[in-house]
Amino acid sequence: MKGLLAHRPPLNQLLVFVGISLFSFFVMALLGTMILQGITGISVDSLSDLNAKQLSQPGMLTFLRGMQLVQFIGLFLIPAWIGARLFSYEPNRFLGLQAPNLMPFWFWSILIMIILLPFIQFVGELNQRVVFPGGLKEWMQAQEQSAQETVNALLSAHSLQDLFLNIIFVALLAGVGEELLFRGVIQRLLSRKYGRWAGILIAAFLFSAIHLQFYGFVPRFLLGIVLGVLFAYSGSLWVAMLAHFFYDAMLITAAYINPDLLKEESIIPLLQMVLPALISLLLSVWVIRQMIERSADNPPQEPSWAPEDPNNPFSS
């Protein structure tokens, strides 16, 4: 199977990958739901409108965390593993599962997430204030509400055990899984077709859009760009995974310490966020420039695209 579709055009590979992802997720979601229903006694219908009474049901949090694991395996892990083996003779290098070209990238990945946070929060507040037409607004709010209910349900539990489990099932699984999907495969294929920066931007757009949280689209898009830069210029998906995990774990811990952060209303006036956001932006741009300039002197190893193989029936 290794390299079976390595010679196909990148957009054809991307279409195949989308099909693999949808099929894998459908099968795993079906199996996972049945297993979790048997373990917890929770039905899928009860997830349509999560309220305090439903969240207090024994097994509800176990069900929600189980679904996070099902999504990780079905939508992220299995498709990325299959796609990398189909599209490359070097699947690990294709996914970027190698050390970064420069050791400082480990430090930069953490630093950029810390200093970027005030700017992301400010942009998020501006995004919340965007006014959409009535019908579109209602549809967007419904999609946002559905996604946010699950997140709030998980983060509203306040024991140390819940904090640890949320870091594992929310931050770690998302940090590893989403980077495998969006940076490891999608950005790789798009960059091969359209160039490095186009690949970064399109993958970041898709990364934000798939969450169906339109009032958080812009900050998540910007975060996706930074994660794409880390991957593209370090050559290591581990670096992007670390940054993504650290960012989510930082937010989860902050919500555990201060539950008011889960409220829709901002607890910080917008004007008070302007100066920290400006400083955050300038520092972030400086760090990103340092990463790009240093990487130019020691570029990352890219996966080799194999020459045409006459013995491969899928090579033409």
N, C-alpha and C positions, 0 to 999 in steps of 0.2 A: 504493500500500500504506500510505502514511503515514496514521495515524489511523483505519485501517479498523475497529478494534475499540475505539476511544477511548470510545465511549458505552456499552459493556457494563459491567455491575457488576464491581467489582474482584475478587470471588471467581471469577467466570467467566473473567476475564482471567488470574487465577492458574492455574486449571485448564488453560487453553490454553497458558500458559507452561510448565507442567510437561510437557505433552505434547511441545511443541517441544524442550525440553531433553533429554528421554529419547530422542527420535528422532534429534536432532543428535548426541548422544553415541554412540548405537549405531552410526550410520553412520561417524562419524569414528574411533571405536575400531576398527571392522572394517577400514577403509582404512589407518589408521595402523599397526595391528598387522602387516598384510601388508607394508607398506612397510618397517617397521623389521626385520621378520624377514628380508627380502631384503637389507637393508643390513648387518645385524650377524650374521646366521646364528643368532640366538638364538630359541628357540621359547618360546611362552607357557607351555608345560608346565614349563619349567625355573624359572619364577618361583614355583611353588607352595611351594617350601621352599628359600629362599635360605640358602646356607651359604658358608663361606669359599672352598671350591673353586669353587662356581658363580660367586661374585663375581669370582674371578680370571680368568674367561673373557674373552677379548678381545671387546669390544663390549657387555658386560653393562651397564656404566654408561651407555653411549650409548643402549642400549635403554630403560633406566629413565628417563633424562632425556627421551628422545623421547616416552615415554608421558605424562610431565608436560606436554609441549607439546600432545600430542593431547587430553588432558583440558582444557587451557586453551582450545583452539580449539573443541572439540566441546561441552563442558558449560557453559562460561562465556561466551566471546566471541560465538559465533554466536547462541545463544539470547537473550543480552542485546540484541544489535543488532536482531534480528528483533522481540523483544518490545517494545522501546522504540518502534520504528516502527509497530507495530500498535496500541499502546495510547495513543499520544500524537501530537499534531500538532507537538510540540516534543521530539523524541526525546533530544536532548542535555541539555536541561533536565530531562526526565523522569529520566534517569540521574544527574543531578547533575554533568554534565561542564562545570562552570563554576567560576569563581574563588569562594572562600569570601566570605561577607558581611563578614567581618572578617579582616584580614591576620594578626593574632596566632594564628589557628587553625593556621597552618603550624607555628608554634613550639609551640603547645599539643599538637599531635598527636604530636610527638616527646617532649616533656616527660612527658606522661601515660604513654607506653609505658615510659619509664625508671623513673619513680617507682612505677608499678604492679607492676613485675616481682617484688619481694620478696613482695608479697601474693599474686600469682598462684602463685608457687612454693609458698608455704605452703598455700594452698587445694588445690593439686595433691597435696601430700603427704597431706593429710587425705582427699582423694578416693581416693587409692591404698589407704587403710586401710578403706574401706567394705567390709563383709562381705555378700556376696550368697548366696542359696541355692545348693546344690551344682550342679544342672544349669544354672541361669542363669549361675552364675559361670564354669563351663567354657565355655559358648557365648561369653560376653563376652570371656574370655581368648583364645579362638581368634580372634575378630574383631580384637581388639587386637593380637595377635601378627602377624596377616597385614598389618595396616596399618603396624606399627612396623618390620617387616623391611625394607620398601622404604625408609623414612626412614633407618634405620640403615645400609643398604647405600650410600645416597648420601652420608651424612655421615661414613662411616668412611674415605673417601679423604682423604689428608692433604697433597697438594701444594697450592701456591698457586693453580695452575690449577683444581684441583678446588674449592677454596674459592670462587673467582670464579664457576665454572659453577654451583655449588650456590646461590649468592646469586641468580643469574639464573633458573635453572630451578625452584628451590624457593621462594625468598622473593619474587622479582619476579612470577613467574607466579601464585602463590597470592595475593599482595597485590592484584594487579590483577583477576584472574579471580574470586576469591571475593567481592570487594567488588562487582563488577558484578552477580553473581548475587544475593547475599543482601541487600545494602544497596540497590544501584541499582534492582533490580526487585522482589524479594520484600518488602523493608521498605517500599518506596514503595507497593505495592498494599495491604499489610496496614494501613499507617497511614491510607490513604485510607478503608478500610472501618471500622477499629476505633479510630482515633486514634493520635497520635504515639507514646506510650509503649507501648501494646499492640503496635504494629507493631515497635518496637525489641525488645521482649522476645520476641515470637514468632519474629522473624527470627533473633535470637541463639540461641534454643533449636534452631531448625532447622539453623543454622550449626554448632552443636556436635554435634547428633545425626547429621548426615550423615557425619561423620568415622568413626563406628563405633569410637570409642576411649572406652569407657565409664569407664575409670579416669582419664580426663582430661576428662570431660564438664563438670564444674563450672567449672574454670578457663577452659576454652574458651568456655563460656556467658558468664562474666563479661567475658571479652575481647570477645565479640560485642556485649555491651551497650555497652561503652565505644566500640567502633567505630560502633555505631548512633547513639550520642549525638553523636559527631563529625560524622557525616553529617547527622543531623536538624537540628542547631543551627548548622552552618556552611553547609548547603545545597550543599556541594561533595563529590562522591565522591572527588576528588583528595586531599582531606585524609584521608579514611578509608583510601584506598589507600596513602598515604605512611606512616601510622601502622602499618598491617598489614605493609607491606614492611619497615619499620624494625624492628619487633618480631621478625619471623622472621629477618631478617639478623643481628640482635643474638644470637639463640640459635644460629644456624649458626656465627657467628664464635666464640662461646663454646665450642661443641663442638669446633671446629677447634683452639682453643688448649688446651682441656682435654678430651680424649676420654673421660675418666671420667664426664662428664655424660651420656653415652649409656647408661650402665648403669641398670638398673631401680632399684637400691638408691640411696637418697639419700646424698650425700657430706656432708651437713650434718645434725646431729641436730635433731629436730623442735623441741625446746625452745629451741634457739638461733635459730630462725626466728621465734619469736613476736614479740619486740620490733620487729625490722625490718619484719615484716608489719603490725603495728599502725601504725607510723609511715607505712608505705607507703599503707595504707588511708586514714588521716586526710588525708595530703597529696593523694591522688588525689581524694577527695571534695571537698576545697577547690578543686582545679583545675577539676573538673567543674562545681562551682557557679559559679565565675568565668566559665566558658564560657557556661553557660546564662543567667546574669544579663546578661552583655555582649550576648549574642545577642538578648535581649528588647528591647534598645534599637535594634537594627538587624537585624530578622528576615530570614532568607534568602528569596530569591525561589523560589516554588514553581511547578511547572508548572501552566498553566491547564487546567482540565478543560472541554473544548469543549461548548457547548450542543447540544441534540439537533439532528441534521442530517437533515432529511426525505429528502435524496437518498442517504443511506447505507443500503443494504439491511440492514446489521447493527446499526443504531442502536436497534432496539426488539425 
